[in-house]
Amino acid sequence: MADVKKTAEEQVQYDPQYILQVKDLKKYFPIKGGMLNKTVGYVKAVDGVTFNLKRGTTMGLVGESGCGKTTTGRTILRLYDSKTSGQVLFNGQEVYDLSPKEMRAMRTKMQIIFQDPFSSLSPRMPVGEIIGEAVREHNLVPKEEFDDYIDKVMDNCGLQPFHKDRYPHEFSGGMRQRVVIAIAVACNPQILICDEPTTALDVTIQAQILQLLKEMQVKYNLTIVLITHDLGVVANIADRVAVMYAGDIVEIGTSDEIYYDPRHPYTLSLIHI
């Protein structure tokens, strides 16, 4: 039986084997109502999520639509102004205690890939400039090495030099996903959160993108959180799988444990396929 999340009252203590430690994380969104537009309740999008993520591993975060997977990822990355409660420790640092300057430096170490790459790519910039934008902004490599660095990143992601001058609308969905992966790894991050990166792709291209993520994990020593509603996507790539339901993690274990535990609804749904 896969292990179930445990909570405790004390503050989480930093353990160097974990790159990310999330403890009792909550993110509520207010519901406004009445003539004075007062808060009349809350949507509990994330409601007590707890897990530890070892360095260099892949964790699948699986659950049905609306269960809080994406909100969990965004809250971990501090893409919201605040969290409701809980802790998010990245390399022992509480993410929400960082100053704006410290958080800006942290952005290169924590990257995200979205489900729809087209919406995250500027339609007015060629791909080469888009990939190099963050590298240039954060001075990640010397100016004289910039072009060679971008060429190497693109080559690692299966993109050719002539792709640098093309615009996002000139690429297929699978190639655009390669572009956003290149943007992420160009920053040389330590952790990569992938939010449904293969949902809009056909099965063959899905396999190619998942294989690319595995290759990037080795080349860049990445730790990956793969968010998806499809357990099959993480079955062969994730070291551990966390299943979310109604804003909380209800089960954590290896993919085999999640697959073959007959008491779990994901297992039951697979049996009937």
C-alpha positions in Angstrom: 0.0 0.0 0.0 1.3 3.4 -0.9 2.1 5.7 2.0 -0.3 8.4 2.9 0.5 12.0 3.7 1.1 12.7 7.4 0.8 16.1 9.0 2.4 17.5 12.1 2.2 20.7 14.0 5.9 21.5 14.1 7.8 23.4 11.4 9.4 21.2 8.8 13.2 20.8 9.2 15.5 21.1 6.2 16.8 17.8 5.0 19.6 18.2 2.3 18.5 15.1 0.4 15.3 16.9 -0.6 15.4 19.8 -3.0 11.7 20.6 -2.3 9.8 20.2 1.0 6.1 21.1 1.0 4.3 21.0 4.3 0.5 21.5 4.8 0.3 23.9 1.9 -3.0 25.7 1.5 -4.2 28.2 -1.1 -7.7 29.5 -0.7 -9.5 31.9 -3.1 -12.1 34.2 -1.6 -15.7 34.1 -2.9 -17.3 37.6 -3.0 -21.0 38.3 -2.7 -23.7 40.7 -1.6 -24.1 44.4 -2.3 -20.9 45.2 -0.5 -18.9 42.5 -2.3 -17.8 41.0 1.0 -16.0 37.7 1.3 -18.7 35.1 1.9 -16.6 31.9 1.6 -13.5 30.4 0.1 -12.6 28.0 -2.7 -10.1 25.6 -1.1 -8.1 24.9 -4.2 -5.1 23.5 -2.3 -6.0 22.2 1.2 -3.1 20.7 3.1 -0.7 19.3 0.5 2.5 17.7 2.0 5.3 16.0 0.2 9.1 15.8 0.0 10.9 15.7 -3.4 14.4 14.1 -3.7 17.0 15.7 -5.9 17.3 14.4 -9.4 14.0 12.5 -9.3 10.6 12.8 -11.1 7.3 13.0 -9.2 4.0 12.7 -11.0 1.2 14.8 -9.6 -1.9 13.2 -10.9 -5.6 13.9 -10.4 -8.8 14.8 -12.2 -9.5 18.2 -13.6 -10.2 20.8 -10.9 -8.5 18.9 -8.1 -5.8 21.6 -7.5 -2.8 20.2 -9.4 -2.0 23.3 -11.3 -2.7 25.6 -8.3 -0.3 23.5 -6.3 2.4 24.0 -8.9 1.8 27.7 -9.2 1.7 28.2 -5.4 5.0 26.3 -5.0 6.6 28.6 -7.6 5.1 31.7 -5.9 3.3 32.7 -9.0 0.6 34.0 -6.7 1.1 36.9 -4.3 0.6 34.8 -1.3 -0.2 31.4 0.1 -2.9 30.8 2.7 -0.7 28.8 5.0 1.9 26.1 5.1 5.5 25.9 4.0 7.4 25.7 0.7 11.1 25.0 1.3 13.4 25.1 -1.8 16.9 24.0 -0.8 16.0 24.8 2.8 14.7 28.4 2.0 11.1 29.3 2.6 10.1 30.6 -0.9 7.5 33.1 0.6 10.1 34.7 2.9 12.4 35.8 0.0 12.6 39.4 -0.9 11.7 40.5 -4.5 15.5 40.6 -5.4 16.1 37.2 -3.9 13.0 35.8 -5.7 14.2 37.2 -9.0 17.4 35.2 -8.7 15.4 32.2 -7.6 13.3 32.3 -10.8 16.1 30.8 -12.9 16.3 27.8 -10.5 12.6 27.1 -10.6 11.0 26.9 -14.0 7.5 25.9 -15.3 6.3 24.5 -18.6 2.6 25.2 -19.4 0.0 23.0 -21.1 -0.4 25.5 -24.0 3.0 26.6 -25.2 1.6 28.9 -27.8 0.0 31.2 -25.2 3.3 31.6 -23.4 5.3 32.5 -26.5 5.4 36.0 -27.8 4.0 36.0 -31.4 6.2 39.0 -32.4 9.6 37.4 -31.4 11.5 34.7 -33.3 12.2 31.6 -31.3 15.9 32.3 -31.0 15.2 35.6 -29.2 12.5 34.0 -27.0 14.9 31.3 -25.8 17.7 33.8 -25.2 15.6 36.4 -23.5 15.9 35.1 -19.9 19.5 34.1 -20.5 20.4 37.7 -21.5 18.2 39.2 -18.7 19.9 37.3 -16.0 23.4 37.4 -17.5 23.7 33.6 -17.3 26.5 33.4 -19.8 29.1 35.9 -21.1 28.1 37.9 -24.2 30.7 36.2 -26.4 29.3 32.8 -25.5 25.7 33.7 -25.9 25.0 32.5 -29.4 26.8 29.2 -29.0 25.0 28.6 -25.7 21.6 29.1 -27.4 22.6 26.9 -30.3 23.6 24.1 -27.9 20.4 24.4 -25.9 18.3 24.2 -29.0 20.2 21.3 -30.3 19.7 19.4 -27.0 16.0 20.0 -27.4 15.9 18.7 -31.0 15.7 22.2 -32.6 17.9 23.2 -35.6 19.8 26.4 -36.1 17.4 27.7 -38.8 14.6 27.5 -36.2 16.0 30.5 -34.5 14.6 32.9 -37.1 11.1 31.3 -37.2 8.1 32.6 -35.2 5.9 30.5 -32.9 3.0 30.2 -35.3 5.3 28.4 -37.8 5.8 25.4 -35.5 3.6 22.4 -34.8 2.4 21.7 -31.3 5.1 19.2 -30.6 7.8 21.6 -31.8 6.4 24.5 -29.8 6.6 22.3 -26.7 10.3 21.6 -27.5 10.7 25.4 -27.7 9.3 26.0 -24.2 11.4 23.2 -22.8 14.5 24.9 -24.4 13.4 28.2 -22.7 13.2 26.5 -19.4 16.5 24.5 -19.5 18.4 27.5 -20.9 18.1 29.1 -17.5 19.9 26.0 -16.1 17.2 25.4 -13.4 17.3 22.9 -10.6 13.6 22.0 -10.6 11.2 21.9 -13.5 7.4 21.9 -13.0 5.6 20.6 -16.1 1.9 21.4 -16.2 0.1 19.0 -18.5 2.9 19.3 -21.1 1.6 16.5 -23.4 -2.2 16.8 -23.1 -2.7 18.5 -26.5 -0.4 16.2 -28.3 -1.0 12.9 -30.1 0.4 9.7 -28.6 3.5 9.5 -30.7 4.5 13.1 -30.0 3.7 12.6 -26.3 6.2 9.8 -26.1 8.8 12.0 -27.8 8.3 14.9 -25.4 8.4 12.6 -22.4 11.6 11.1 -23.7 13.0 14.6 -24.2 12.2 15.4 -20.6 14.1 12.3 -19.4 17.1 13.3 -21.5 17.0 16.9 -20.2 16.8 15.6 -16.6 20.1 13.7 -17.1 21.9 16.5 -19.1 20.9 19.3 -16.7 20.6 17.3 -13.5 16.9 18.3 -13.2 14.3 17.5 -10.6 10.9 17.3 -12.3 7.3 17.6 -11.1 5.0 16.3 -13.9 1.4 17.4 -13.5 -1.1 15.4 -15.4 -4.6 13.9 -15.3 -3.4 10.8 -17.1 -1.7 8.2 -14.9 -0.4 6.5 -18.0 1.8 9.6 -18.8 3.8 9.2 -15.6 3.8 5.4 -15.4 7.3 5.0 -17.0 8.9 8.3 -16.2 8.0 9.1 -12.5 9.9 7.7 -9.6 7.0 8.5 -7.4 3.4 9.4 -8.0 1.2 11.6 -5.8 -2.6 11.4 -6.4 -4.6 14.6 -5.7 -8.3 14.8 -4.9 -10.2 17.9 -3.7 -7.1 19.9 -3.0 -5.2 17.4 -1.1 -2.8 14.5 -1.8 -4.6 11.3 -0.9 -1.9 8.8 -1.8 1.8 8.8 -2.6 3.8 5.8 -3.9 5.6 4.3 -6.9 3.7 4.0 -10.1 3.3 0.2 -9.6 1.8 0.8 -6.1 -0.7 3.2 -7.6 -1.4 1.0 -10.5 -2.0 -2.2 -8.7 -3.7 -1.2 -5.5 -7.3 -2.3 -6.3 -8.7 0.0 -3.6 -7.7 3.1 -5.6 -10.1 4.7 -8.1 -7.3 5.3 -10.6 -6.5 1.5 -10.5 -10.2 0.7 -10.9 -10.5 3.0 -13.9 -7.5 1.2 -15.5 -9.0 -2.2 -14.9 -12.1 -1.4 -16.9 -10.1 0.0 -20.0 
